[in-house]
């Protein structure tokens, strides 16, 4: 070790306080990088495990392959495990007392399938031959049909045939809900064959069976060894390595073996948690967001560590000058600063990594119980440490330290012996440099003028403090904007289900519906409910006020207009009085205005969202541009004649983007309006043959038990739909993203606060001689406090003047990046901006007062004699 490096180590030991502050700054930075990297990997790991626990572990599915094709898939190098399965079809469940689930759904797996898919055996054993079967315990619970191990079942198995929305024949699968009307099935079974099975076991209801599925899942065995040449099965593949090329590789395998490309399916729910998608726009979004997050972390870390090293170099000015006087070269002086960075890094990086991992581990301990209870997640968040996450943390930290030391090192190399010993480099005065406006003294007094001159005189320290504040402002606003927009984007991409169970009836008398509702609400576990009656109508809307996307379409095709107007379909939703009162309170509307039968008023939900299949984007847009007090002319199509007839005219009483529980976005060209039952009844006076659907929307602590209780209450012309799995998945994603993003905000905020306090307190400490001189010429404590306060205000104003415009630019860039996969308006986060303005002045004032309180205790004579800190 050369003499310069030895002197650098001795200097670090002598200046313990400054060295400790620098080390702590780097530790915080490294801990933040480590925490973010580990957090991301751990969340991905959790969602991977949860997806496997719910839907099984598989990556690629080849449907309807023959024996030759199956052998080729098995022999493929990318294949790790191969699951063979077959959907035999549906069979009517004799004696079932559950009208919403009248079928058995027979699914077959090979032995590997029983391992890769979550099949929990309660009694007996799993099938080992194709004439053996295991049945779901739900059959006894909800269908009230008892089977025992050893019973023989003879089933007529076929495929369900229904109709699609256009009236064409459609083959229905387990994910398609039951098609029935007035308690009678409107679908049929065709191509039936008879099969006989022996019950060998009882299983839990499979987690991958949709709650709205019309068939109870029963599982049999498929043996590839007895497959005929023309027999087909589904080949489900678990890959050796999960990488983006799996999409093209699967297509190549299909092409080589003459498998229809339409028969390939991917487990996108699982693959996205590996960070893999075949959507280029989504891949671009992930990459750009990763770059933004890493840039934010590096900028925050650099700003914190740079200030620490810059201040260290300022304090070491005389030390470096003395080295120059005894022959140290520019390179040696520069390398001494880099060497200081290496020493700090060697100490700080390991401690920072350990601190980050310990911090994340403690965080997971606290939130595991919360997310398990609130979201029904069966897996736990565990700290996953990968070589890549540690290497990224080390790499980013080393890059940060290098960038942070580069400029101070250059500055150090240029310090001459005379300048350093006289300490004339930090303060260079000219009359113009410290000139202030006379208005400052007139408005704020001599203390404000002295404070402003001090800032201008110590320009570098002033700029360092302002820069630190600007970085903190930009970081906080950019990250809070990023997280809120990520949250919004996630909500757009989800199904938007905000209830667990829907119970629907058609054209039932009010007293009968009320009796049913009371019976349902008497069940245990129901936490929230909503009652909605809806009917469908139409309204012709002026071209100038329709959705902007529709306006673009109309420009290219005027035939879309009818009589110069665009025909909207309108869903009229009538809420019960209790639900309406809660809803109007939530959106700030007046409940009384919606109850007048002589003045038909409605709440218009003027924002909608939809998925643009062409552009592959999730879009949020204005459904209609209208104002309170304007009217909508509603028409309807009469069932018997098919003619358009006027329904009524409603006035817009309120506009909102909030949807009541049970109402979905109407989509492009559609409009949701909310009215009272009084208004709907008034609409329907003298109107005949209207299809009015009444639906109860419920949230429950135990949706499956609640569904079972409801199915025992409902009658044949009522329909129960349990969608809690969809809502649960939506809320899991949003909740976990919230934990991640708000944790990120907390880290950035702590970095910013540490940065501001460190910079300002050090700046004040380096000005002890200056403050002592002011006191020696008669500045009173009151005047000193006024000067410090005005300096705080100047710091805050200057930082906001630069920080806010830069933040807006960064937020716009974040918004543009998100627009790769989403489309919604750019709006400024005004609340966050107000919080930042308040926080800046509070932080600066607190740091200034804290630091100046220490300076006040200094003896004037000692401070004046002090040559360097």
C-alpha positions in Angstrom: 0.0 0.0 0.0 1.5 3.4 -1.0 1.8 6.3 1.4 -1.1 8.3 -0.1 -3.5 5.4 0.6 -2.2 5.0 4.1 -2.8 8.7 4.7 -6.3 8.3 3.3 -7.1 5.5 5.8 -5.6 7.6 8.6 -7.8 10.5 7.6 -10.9 8.3 7.6 -10.0 7.1 11.1 -9.4 10.6 12.4 -12.7 12.0 10.9 -14.8 9.3 12.4 -18.1 11.3 12.4 -17.8 12.1 8.7 -16.7 8.6 7.8 -19.6 7.1 9.7 -22.1 9.4 8.0 -20.7 8.4 4.6 -20.8 4.7 5.5 -24.4 4.9 6.8 -25.4 6.7 3.5 -23.9 3.9 1.4 -25.4 1.2 3.6 -28.9 2.8 3.2 -28.3 2.9 -0.5 -27.1 -0.7 -0.8 -29.9 -1.9 1.5 -32.5 -0.2 -0.7 -31.1 -1.8 -3.9 -30.9 -5.2 -2.2 -34.4 -4.8 -0.8 -36.0 -3.9 -4.1 -34.2 -6.7 -6.0 -35.1 -9.3 -3.3 -38.6 -7.9 -3.0 -39.2 -8.4 -6.7 -37.8 -11.9 -6.8 -39.7 -12.9 -3.7 -43.0 -11.6 -4.9 -42.5 -13.4 -8.2 -41.7 -16.6 -6.3 -44.8 -16.3 -4.2 -47.0 -15.8 -7.2 -45.4 -18.7 -9.0 -46.0 -21.0 -6.0 -49.5 -19.7 -5.6 -50.3 -20.2 -9.3 -48.9 -23.8 -9.1 -50.9 -24.5 -6.0 -54.1 -23.3 -7.6 -53.8 -24.4 -11.3 -50.9 -26.9 -11.3 -47.4 -26.7 -12.7 -47.3 -26.7 -16.5 -46.0 -24.4 -19.2 -47.3 -25.5 -22.7 -50.4 -27.4 -23.7 -50.8 -29.2 -27.1 -54.4 -30.2 -27.5 -55.8 -33.2 -29.4 -52.5 -34.9 -30.3 -52.2 -38.5 -31.5 -49.8 -41.2 -30.3 -47.1 -40.3 -32.8 -47.2 -36.6 -32.0 -47.2 -37.5 -28.3 -44.0 -39.5 -28.6 -42.3 -36.6 -30.5 -43.3 -34.1 -27.8 -42.0 -36.5 -25.1 -38.7 -36.9 -27.0 -38.2 -33.1 -27.3 -35.1 -31.8 -25.5 -37.1 -29.0 -23.9 -39.5 -31.3 -22.2 -38.9 -32.1 -18.6 -42.2 -33.7 -17.6 -45.2 -34.7 -19.8 -48.7 -34.9 -18.5 -51.3 -36.7 -20.5 -54.9 -35.7 -20.0 -58.3 -36.0 -21.7 -61.6 -34.3 -21.2 -64.0 -37.2 -21.6 -67.1 -35.0 -21.3 -70.2 -34.4 -19.3 -72.8 -36.8 -17.8 -76.1 -35.8 -16.1 -75.8 -36.4 -12.4 -78.9 -38.4 -11.5 -80.7 -37.3 -8.3 -78.8 -33.9 -8.2 -80.6 -31.3 -6.0 -78.4 -28.5 -7.4 -80.0 -27.0 -10.4 -76.9 -24.8 -11.1 -74.6 -27.9 -11.3 -76.5 -30.7 -13.0 -73.5 -32.6 -14.5 -70.5 -34.7 -13.7 -67.4 -33.6 -15.7 -65.1 -36.5 -16.3 -61.4 -35.6 -16.7 -58.6 -38.2 -17.2 -54.9 -37.9 -16.2 -51.8 -40.2 -16.4 -49.8 -40.8 -13.2 -47.6 -37.7 -13.8 -50.8 -35.6 -14.0 -51.7 -36.5 -10.4 -48.3 -35.1 -9.3 -48.3 -31.9 -11.4 -51.9 -30.8 -10.7 -53.3 -30.0 -7.3 -55.5 -33.0 -6.6 -56.0 -33.5 -2.8 -57.1 -37.0 -1.9 -59.3 -37.3 1.2 -60.2 -41.0 1.2 -59.2 -44.1 -0.7 -56.6 -43.9 -3.5 -56.1 -42.4 -6.9 -57.2 -44.2 -10.1 -54.7 -46.7 -11.6 -56.9 -48.0 -14.5 -59.2 -46.3 -17.0 -62.3 -47.8 -15.3 -61.5 -46.3 -11.9 -62.6 -42.9 -10.7 -62.3 -40.5 -7.8 -65.2 -38.1 -7.1 -65.4 -34.7 -5.5 -66.7 -34.4 -2.0 -68.9 -31.5 -3.2 -71.2 -34.0 -4.8 -72.4 -35.1 -1.4 -72.3 -31.6 0.1 -74.3 -29.6 -2.5 -75.9 -32.0 -4.9 -77.0 -34.3 -2.0 -76.0 -37.4 -3.9 -74.1 -39.9 -1.8 -71.4 -42.2 -3.4 -69.1 -44.5 -1.5 -65.8 -46.1 -2.3 -66.5 -49.3 -4.2 -69.7 -48.0 -5.8 -70.1 -48.6 -9.6 -71.2 -45.7 -11.8 -72.6 -46.2 -15.3 -72.5 -42.9 -17.1 -73.7 -41.6 -20.5 -70.9 -39.2 -21.4 -71.2 -36.6 -24.1 -70.4 -33.0 -25.1 -72.5 -30.0 -24.1 -74.1 -28.1 -27.1 -75.5 -24.6 -26.6 -75.7 -21.4 -28.5 -73.4 -18.4 -28.6 -74.4 -14.7 -28.4 -75.2 -14.7 -32.2 -77.5 -17.7 -31.9 -75.1 -20.2 -33.5 -74.4 -23.7 -32.1 -71.5 -23.8 -29.7 -69.7 -26.6 -28.0 -69.5 -25.7 -24.3 -66.7 -26.7 -21.9 -66.3 -26.6 -18.1 -65.4 -22.9 -18.1 -68.7 -22.0 -19.9 -71.5 -21.4 -17.4 -74.8 -23.3 -17.6 -77.3 -22.2 -20.2 -80.8 -22.3 -18.7 -84.0 -20.3 -18.8 -86.8 -20.3 -16.3 -85.3 -23.4 -14.7 -85.1 -25.4 -17.9 -81.8 -26.3 -19.6 -81.4 -24.6 -23.0 -78.4 -26.8 -23.8 -78.2 -30.5 -24.7 -75.8 -33.4 -24.5 -74.8 -35.0 -27.8 -72.5 -37.8 -29.1 -72.9 -39.7 -25.9 -71.1 -42.9 -25.1 -71.6 -45.2 -22.1 -68.8 -45.9 -19.6 -68.7 -47.8 -16.3 -66.4 -46.7 -13.4 -65.6 -47.9 -9.9 -65.2 -45.2 -7.2 -61.8 -45.7 -5.6 -61.4 -42.4 -3.8 -62.9 -39.1 -2.7 -61.0 -35.8 -3.4 -61.5 -32.2 -2.4 -63.1 -29.9 -4.9 -60.2 -29.1 -7.3 -59.0 -25.5 -6.9 -58.8 -25.2 -10.7 -62.5 -25.9 -11.1 -64.4 -22.6 -11.7 -67.0 -21.9 -9.1 -69.6 -21.3 -11.8 -68.7 -24.6 -13.6 -71.9 -26.6 -14.4 -70.2 -30.0 -13.7 -68.7 -31.6 -10.6 -65.1 -32.7 -11.5 -64.4 -36.4 -11.3 -61.1 -37.8 -12.3 -60.2 -41.1 -14.0 -57.0 -42.5 -15.5 -55.6 -42.4 -19.0 -53.0 -44.9 -20.1 -50.9 -44.0 -23.2 -49.8 -47.6 -23.6 -53.3 -48.6 -24.7 -54.0 -45.6 -26.9 -55.1 -46.4 -30.4 -53.5 -44.8 -33.5 -56.5 -42.5 -33.9 -57.0 -41.7 -30.2 -56.2 -38.1 -29.2 -55.2 -36.7 -25.8 -53.9 -33.4 -24.5 -50.1 -33.2 -23.9 -49.2 -30.8 -21.1 -45.5 -30.0 -20.9 -43.3 -28.9 -18.0 -40.2 -27.4 -19.5 -36.6 -27.8 -18.4 -35.9 -24.1 -18.7 -38.5 -21.3 -18.7 -37.4 -18.7 -21.2 -39.0 -16.4 -23.8 -38.1 -18.7 -26.7 -40.6 -21.3 -25.4 -43.3 -19.6 -27.6 -41.4 -20.0 -30.8 -40.1 -23.4 -29.8 -43.7 -24.7 -29.2 -44.7 -23.4 -32.7 -41.7 -25.2 -34.2 -42.6 -28.5 -32.4 -46.2 -28.1 -33.7 -45.1 -27.4 -37.3 -42.6 -30.3 -37.3 -45.2 -32.8 -36.1 -48.2 -31.4 -38.0 -50.0 -30.1 -34.9 -52.5 -27.3 -35.5 -51.0 -24.0 -34.1 -54.5 -23.2 -32.8 -54.2 -26.2 -30.6 -51.3 -24.7 -28.6 -52.0 -23.0 -25.3 -49.7 -21.5 -22.7 -50.0 -21.2 -19.0 -49.8 -17.4 -19.1 -50.9 -17.0 -15.5 -47.8 -18.8 -14.4 -45.4 -17.6 -17.2 -46.0 -13.9 -16.4 -44.6 -14.5 -12.9 -41.4 -15.7 -14.6 -41.4 -12.3 -16.4 -42.2 -14.0 -19.7 -44.9 -13.0 -22.1 -45.5 -13.3 -25.9 -47.0 -9.8 -26.0 -44.3 -7.5 -27.3 -46.0 -4.4 -26.0 -46.2 -5.9 -22.5 -42.6 -7.0 -22.8 -41.7 -3.4 -23.8 -43.6 -2.2 -20.8 -41.8 -4.5 -18.4 -38.4 -3.5 -19.8 -39.1 0.2 -19.7 -40.5 0.0 -16.2 -37.4 -2.0 -15.0 -35.2 0.7 -16.5 -37.2 3.5 -14.8 -37.1 1.8 -11.4 -33.3 1.1 -11.6 -32.7 4.7 -12.8 -34.7 6.0 -9.9 -32.7 3.9 -7.4 -29.4 4.9 -8.9 -30.2 8.6 -9.0 -31.4 8.5 -5.4 -28.3 6.6 -4.3 -25.9 8.8 -6.2 -27.4 12.0 -4.8 -27.0 10.7 -1.3 -23.5 9.2 -1.6 -22.3 12.0 -3.9 -23.0 14.6 -1.3 -21.2 12.6 1.4 -18.1 12.3 -0.8 -18.3 15.9 -2.0 -18.4 17.2 1.6 -15.6 14.8 2.5 -13.4 16.3 -0.3 -14.2 19.8 0.9 -13.2 18.9 4.4 -10.0 17.3 3.1 -9.0 20.3 1.0 -6.1 21.3 3.2 -5.1 17.6 3.6 -5.0 17.2 -0.3 -3.2 20.6 -0.6 -0.5 19.5 1.8 -0.1 16.3 -0.3 0.4 18.5 -3.3 3.1 20.6 -1.5 5.1 17.5 -0.9 4.9 16.2 -4.4 1.7 14.3 -4.8 0.5 14.1 -8.5 -3.0 14.8 -9.7 -3.4 11.1 -10.3 -2.4 10.2 -6.8 -4.9 12.8 -5.3 -7.7 11.5 -7.6 -6.9 7.9 -6.7 -6.9 8.8 -3.0 -10.6 9.7 -3.4 -11.3 6.6 -5.4 -9.5 4.5 -2.7 -11.7 6.1 -0.1 -14.7 5.0 -2.1 -13.3 1.4 -2.3 -12.8 1.3 1.5 -16.2 2.7 2.1 -17.7 0.2 -0.3 -15.9 -2.8 1.2 -17.3 -1.9 4.6 -20.8 -0.8 3.5 -21.8 -3.2 0.7 -21.8 -6.4 2.8 -23.5 -4.6 5.7 -26.0 -3.0 3.3 -26.9 -6.4 1.6 -27.4 -8.1 5.0 -29.5 -5.1 6.2 -31.6 -5.2 3.1 -32.3 -8.9 3.4 -33.0 -8.7 7.2 -35.3 -5.7 6.6 -37.2 -7.6 3.9 -37.4 -10.7 6.1 -38.9 -8.7 9.0 -41.4 -7.0 6.6 -42.5 -10.4 5.3 -43.1 -11.7 8.8 -45.5 -8.8 9.4 -47.4 -8.9 6.1 -47.7 -12.7 5.7 -50.6 -13.0 8.1 -52.3 -10.0 6.6 -52.2 -11.2 3.0 -53.1 -14.8 3.9 -56.2 -13.7 5.9 -57.3 -10.9 3.5 -56.6 -12.7 0.2 -56.8 -16.4 0.9 -53.3 -17.0 -0.3 -52.1 -20.4 0.8 -48.5 -19.8 0.1 -46.2 -17.6 2.2 -43.9 -14.8 1.3 -40.4 -16.1 1.8 -37.1 -14.2 1.2 -35.7 -15.6 -2.0 -32.0 -14.8 -2.5 -30.7 -15.5 -6.0 -27.1 -15.0 -7.2 -28.5 -12.5 -9.8 -30.3 -10.3 -7.1 -27.0 -10.1 -5.1 -24.9 -9.5 -8.1 -27.4 -6.7 -9.2 -27.2 -5.2 -5.8 -23.4 -5.3 -5.7 -23.1 -4.0 -9.3 -25.6 -1.1 -8.8 -23.9 -0.2 -5.5 -20.4 -0.2 -7.0 -21.6 1.8 -10.0 -23.3 4.2 -7.6 -20.1 4.7 -5.5 -18.0 5.1 -8.7 -20.3 7.8 -10.1 -20.5 9.5 -6.6 -16.7 9.6 -6.3 -15.8 10.6 -9.9 -16.6 14.3 -9.7 -15.2 14.8 -6.2 -12.1 12.9 -7.3 -11.7 15.2 -10.3 -12.1 18.2 -8.1 -9.5 16.8 -5.7 -7.0 16.3 -8.4 -7.2 20.0 -9.4 -6.6 21.4 -5.9 -3.3 23.3 -5.7 -1.2 23.5 -2.6 -1.7 27.3 -2.0 -5.5 27.3 -2.7 -6.0 24.3 -0.4 -4.0 25.7 2.5 -5.6 29.1 2.2 -9.1 27.4 1.7 -10.1 29.9 -1.1 -11.6 27.4 -3.5 -15.1 27.0 -1.9 -15.8 30.7 -1.7 -15.0 33.1 -4.6 -16.6 36.5 -4.3 -17.5 39.3 -6.7 -19.9 42.1 -6.2 -22.2 40.8 -8.8 -22.2 37.3 -7.4 -23.7 38.4 -4.0 -25.9 41.3 -5.3 -29.5 41.0 -4.0 -32.6 42.9 -4.9 -33.5 45.8 -2.7 -37.1 44.4 -2.7 -35.8 41.5 -0.5 -34.7 43.9 2.3 -37.9 46.0 2.1 -40.2 43.0 2.3 -38.3 40.7 4.6 -35.7 42.8 6.4 -31.9 42.8 6.7 -31.9 39.2 8.0 -33.4 37.9 4.8 -30.8 39.9 2.7 -27.9 38.5 4.8 -29.4 35.0 4.4 -29.6 35.4 0.6 -26.1 36.8 0.4 -24.8 33.9 2.5 -26.4 31.5 0.0 -24.9 33.3 -3.0 -21.5 33.5 -1.3 -21.4 29.8 -0.5 -22.6 29.0 -4.0 -21.4 25.4 -4.2 -22.8 24.4 -0.9 -26.0 26.2 -1.7 -26.2 24.4 -5.1 -25.5 21.0 -3.4 -28.3 21.5 -1.0 -30.7 22.7 -3.7 -29.7 19.8 -5.9 -30.3 17.4 -3.0 -33.8 18.8 -2.5 -34.6 18.7 -6.3 -33.5 15.1 -6.5 -35.7 14.3 -3.5 -38.7 16.1 -5.0 -38.2 14.4 -8.3 -37.7 10.9 -6.8 -40.8 11.1 -4.5 -43.2 12.5 -7.2 -41.8 10.2 -9.9 -42.1 7.1 -7.7 -45.5 8.0 -6.3 -46.8 8.8 -9.8 -45.3 5.5 -11.1 -46.8 3.4 -8.3 -50.3 5.0 -8.6 -50.3 4.5 -12.4 -49.0 1.0 -12.1 -51.9 0.4 -9.6 -54.3 1.9 -12.1 -52.9 -0.1 -15.0 -53.2 -3.3 -13.0 -56.8 -2.5 -12.2 -57.5 -1.9 -16.0 -56.0 -5.2 -16.9 -58.0 -7.2 -14.3 -61.6 -8.4 -14.7 -63.0 -5.7 -12.4 -65.2 -8.1 -10.4 -66.1 -6.4 -7.2 -68.4 -9.1 -5.6 -68.2 -12.8 -4.8 -71.7 -14.1 -5.6 -74.5 -13.1 -8.0 -78.0 -14.4 -7.6 -80.2 -13.5 -10.6 -83.9 -13.6 -11.2 -86.0 -12.5 -14.2 -89.4 -10.7 -14.0 -90.1 -11.9 -10.5 -92.7 -10.1 -8.3 -91.1 -7.6 -5.8 -92.5 -9.5 -2.8 -91.0 -12.7 -3.9 -87.6 -11.1 -4.5 -87.7 -9.4 -1.1 -88.4 -12.7 0.6 -85.5 -14.4 -1.2 -83.2 -11.5 -0.3 -84.1 -11.7 3.4 -83.5 -15.5 3.4 -80.1 -15.0 1.8 -79.1 -12.2 4.2 -79.9 -14.5 7.1 -77.0 -16.7 6.1 -73.7 -16.5 7.9 -70.5 -15.0 6.5 -72.2 -12.3 4.3 -70.3 -9.0 4.8 -71.8 -6.7 2.1 -74.6 -6.8 -0.4 -76.2 -4.8 -3.2 -79.5 -5.2 -5.0 -79.7 -4.0 -8.7 -82.6 -4.2 -11.2 -81.5 -3.5 -14.7 -83.0 -3.2 -18.2 -81.4 -2.4 -21.5 -82.3 0.6 -23.7 -80.8 2.8 -26.4 -80.0 6.4 -26.9 -78.9 8.4 -30.0 -76.0 10.6 -28.9 -74.6 13.7 -30.8 -71.3 13.0 -32.5 -69.6 15.8 -30.7 -70.1 14.2 -27.2 -69.4 10.5 -27.9 -66.2 8.8 -26.8 -63.1 10.1 -28.5 -62.3 6.6 -30.0 -65.8 6.5 -31.5 -65.3 10.0 -32.9 -62.2 8.7 -34.8 -64.2 5.7 -36.1 -67.1 7.9 -37.2 -64.7 10.2 -39.1 -63.6 7.2 -41.2 -67.1 5.7 -41.5 -70.1 7.9 -41.5 -72.5 4.9 -41.9 -72.0 4.3 -38.2 -74.3 7.3 -37.5 -78.1 7.1 -37.5 -79.8 10.4 -38.3 -76.4 12.1 -37.6 -76.2 10.6 -34.2 -74.4 7.5 -32.7 -76.6 4.8 -31.2 -75.4 4.0 -27.7 -76.7 1.0 -25.8 -77.7 2.1 -22.3 -77.8 -0.2 -19.2 -80.3 1.3 -16.7 -79.4 0.1 -13.2 -81.9 0.7 -10.4 -80.4 0.4 -6.9 -82.4 -0.3 -3.8 -83.0 2.7 -1.5 -80.4 1.6 1.0 -77.7 0.9 -1.7 -78.5 4.1 -3.6 -78.1 6.2 -0.4 -74.7 4.8 0.3 -73.7 5.2 -3.4 -74.7 8.9 -3.6 -72.9 9.6 -0.4 -69.7 8.0 -1.8 -69.8 10.1 -5.0 -71.1 13.3 -3.5 -74.5 13.3 -5.2 -77.9 14.2 -3.7 -80.0 11.2 -2.9 -83.3 13.3 -2.8 -82.8 14.4 -6.4 -83.1 10.8 -7.6 -86.4 10.0 -5.8 -88.7 12.4 -7.6 -91.1 10.5 -9.9 -92.1 13.7 -11.7 -88.5 14.6 -12.5 -86.6 11.5 -13.8 -82.9 12.0 -12.8 -80.0 9.6 -13.2 -76.4 9.3 -12.3 -74.3 8.8 -15.4 -71.0 6.8 -15.2 -69.1 8.9 -17.8 -65.9 6.8 -17.7 -65.5 3.4 -19.2 -62.7 0.9 -19.9 -62.2 -1.9 -22.4 -59.5 -4.0 -24.1 -58.6 -2.9 -27.6 -57.9 -6.3 -29.3 -56.3 -4.7 -32.3 -53.8 -2.4 -30.5 -53.5 -4.9 -27.7 -54.1 -2.2 -25.1 -56.2 -1.7 -22.0 -58.0 1.6 -22.6 -59.7 3.9 -20.1 -61.7 6.6 -21.8 -64.7 9.0 -21.5 -67.9 7.1 -22.3 -69.7 10.4 -23.0 -69.0 14.1 -22.7 -72.1 15.5 -21.0 -72.9 17.9 -18.2 -75.2 17.9 -15.2 -78.7 19.2 -16.3 -78.5 17.8 -19.8 -80.9 15.0 -20.9 -80.8 11.6 -22.5 -83.6 10.4 -24.7 -84.0 6.6 -24.1 -85.7 4.2 -26.5 -86.2 0.4 -26.4 -87.0 -2.4 -28.8 -90.4 -4.0 -28.3 -90.1 -7.7 -28.0 -93.2 -8.6 -30.1 -92.8 -6.2 -33.0 -89.0 -5.5 -32.9 -89.8 -1.8 -33.4 -87.9 1.1 -31.6 -90.2 2.9 -29.2 -89.6 5.8 -26.9 -89.0 4.9 -23.3 -88.5 8.1 -21.5 -86.2 11.1 -21.0 -83.8 11.3 -18.0 -81.8 14.3 -16.8 -78.2 14.0 -15.7 -78.1 14.6 -11.9 -74.5 13.6 -11.3 -71.4 12.4 -13.2 -68.9 9.8 -11.7 -66.4 7.2 -12.6 -67.2 5.0 -9.6 -69.1 1.8 -10.2 -71.4 0.3 -7.6 -70.8 -3.2 -6.5 -72.1 -5.5 -9.3 -71.9 -3.1 -12.2 -69.3 -3.7 -14.9 -67.9 -1.0 -17.3 -70.3 -0.8 -20.3 -67.4 -0.8 -22.8 -67.0 1.4 -25.9 -70.3 2.5 -27.3 -72.1 1.7 -24.1 -73.3 3.7 -21.1 -74.2 2.8 -17.5 -76.7 5.0 -15.7 -77.9 4.6 -12.1 -81.5 5.4 -11.0 -83.7 4.8 -8.1 -86.4 2.1 -8.0 -88.9 4.9 -8.0 -87.6 6.3 -11.2 -87.4 2.9 -12.9 -91.0 2.1 -11.9 -92.1 5.5 -13.4 -90.3 4.7 -16.6 -92.1 1.4 -17.0 -95.7 2.7 -16.5 -97.8 1.6 -19.5 -94.8 -0.4 -20.9 -95.3 -4.1 -21.5 -93.0 -7.1 -22.2 -89.9 -5.8 -20.5 -87.1 -8.2 -19.4 -86.1 -6.9 -16.0 -83.3 -8.7 -14.3 -83.0 -8.5 -10.5 -79.6 -9.5 -9.1 -78.3 -9.7 -5.6 -74.5 -9.1 -5.4 -72.8 -10.4 -2.2 -69.4 -10.4 -0.6 -68.7 -13.2 1.9 -66.0 -14.4 4.2 -66.7 -18.0 3.0 -68.0 -17.8 -0.5 -68.2 -21.6 -1.1 -70.3 -22.1 2.1 -72.5 -19.1 1.2 -73.0 -20.5 -2.3 -74.1 -23.8 -0.9 -76.5 -22.1 1.5 -78.0 -20.0 -1.3 -78.4 -23.0 -3.6 -80.5 -24.7 -1.0 -82.8 -21.6 -0.9 -83.2 -20.6 -4.5 -85.9 -21.8 -6.8 -85.7 -23.2 -10.3 -85.9 -19.9 -12.2 -83.1 -18.3 -10.2 -79.4 -18.5 -11.1 -76.4 -18.5 -8.8 -73.0 -17.4 -10.1 -69.9 -17.5 -7.8 -67.0 -15.5 -9.1 -65.0 -15.1 -5.9 -61.9 -16.7 -7.6 -61.7 -14.0 -10.2 -62.1 -11.2 -7.5 -59.6 -13.0 -5.3 -57.0 -13.1 -8.1 -57.6 -9.5 -9.0 -57.3 -8.4 -5.3 -54.2 -10.6 -4.8 -52.4 -8.9 -7.7 -53.5 -5.4 -6.6 -52.7 -6.0 -2.9 -49.3 -7.5 -3.6 -48.4 -4.7 -6.0 -49.5 -2.1 -3.4 -47.2 -3.7 -0.8 -44.4 -3.6 -3.3 -45.0 -0.1 -4.6 -45.7 1.6 -1.3 -42.7 -0.1 0.3 -40.7 1.4 -2.6 -42.1 4.8 -1.8 -41.2 4.4 1.9 -37.6 3.5 0.9 -37.3 6.5 -1.5 -38.8 8.8 1.1 -36.3 7.7 3.8 -33.5 8.1 1.3 -34.7 11.6 0.5 -35.0 12.6 4.2 -31.6 11.3 5.0 -30.2 13.1 2.0 -31.7 16.4 3.0 -30.7 16.2 6.6 -27.2 15.1 5.8 -26.6 17.9 3.3 -28.1 20.7 5.2 -26.6 19.8 8.6 -23.1 19.4 7.1 -23.5 22.7 5.2 -24.4 24.5 8.5 -21.5 22.8 10.3 -19.1 24.1 7.7 -20.3 27.7 8.3 -19.5 28.0 12.0 -16.9 30.7 11.4 -19.4 32.7 9.3 -22.1 32.5 11.9 -19.5 33.5 14.6 -18.6 36.6 12.6 -22.2 37.6 12.3 -22.7 37.2 16.1 -19.5 39.2 16.8 -20.8 42.2 14.9 -24.1 42.2 16.9 -26.6 39.8 15.3 -29.1 38.8 18.0 -30.4 35.3 18.5 -33.8 36.5 17.2 -32.1 37.9 14.1 -30.1 34.7 13.6 -33.3 32.6 13.7 -34.9 34.9 11.2 -31.9 34.6 8.9 -32.0 30.8 9.1 -35.8 30.8 8.5 -35.4 32.9 5.4 -32.6 30.7 4.1 -35.0 27.7 4.6 -37.6 29.5 2.5 -35.1 30.4 -0.2 -33.9 26.8 -0.3 -37.5 25.5 -0.6 -38.6 28.0 -3.3 -35.5 27.4 -5.5 -35.8 23.6 -5.2 -39.5 23.7 -6.0 -39.0 26.0 -9.0 -36.6 23.5 -10.6 -37.9 20.2 -9.0 -41.6 20.5 -10.0 -41.1 21.1 -13.7 -38.5 18.3 -13.9 -40.9 16.0 -12.0 -43.7 16.7 -14.4 -41.4 15.8 -17.3 -40.3 12.6 -15.6 -44.0 11.7 -14.8 -44.9 12.3 -18.5 -42.1 10.0 -19.6 -43.4 7.3 -17.1 -46.9 7.8 -18.5 -45.6 7.4 -22.1 -43.8 4.2 -21.1 -47.0 2.8 -19.6 -48.9 3.7 -22.8 -47.2 0.7 -24.6 -49.9 -1.5 -23.1 -52.5 1.0 -21.6 -54.3 4.1 -22.7 -55.6 6.6 -20.3 -55.3 10.4 -19.8 -52.2 11.9 -18.3 -53.2 13.6 -15.0 -51.0 15.3 -12.5 -51.0 13.9 -8.9 -52.1 17.2 -7.3 -52.3 15.7 -3.8 -48.8 14.4 -4.0 -47.6 17.7 -5.3 -49.2 19.5 -2.3 -47.7 17.0 0.1 -44.3 17.6 -1.5 -44.5 21.4 -1.2 -45.5 21.1 2.5 -42.8 18.4 3.1 -40.0 20.4 1.5 -40.5 23.4 3.7 -41.0 21.2 6.8 -37.9 19.2 6.1 -35.7 22.1 5.3 -36.9 24.1 8.3 -36.4 21.1 10.6 -32.9 20.4 9.3 -31.9 24.0 9.5 -33.2 24.5 13.0 -31.7 21.2 14.2 -28.3 22.1 12.7 -28.3 25.8 13.8 -29.2 24.8 17.4 -25.9 23.0 17.6 -24.0 26.0 16.1 -25.6 28.3 18.7 -23.8 26.5 21.4 -20.4 27.2 19.9 -18.1 29.7 21.6 -17.6 32.8 19.3 -13.8 33.0 19.9 -13.3 29.2 19.3 -15.4 29.3 16.1 -13.4 32.3 14.7 -10.1 30.6 15.4 -11.3 27.4 13.6 -9.6 27.0 10.2 -11.3 23.8 9.0 -13.9 21.5 10.2 
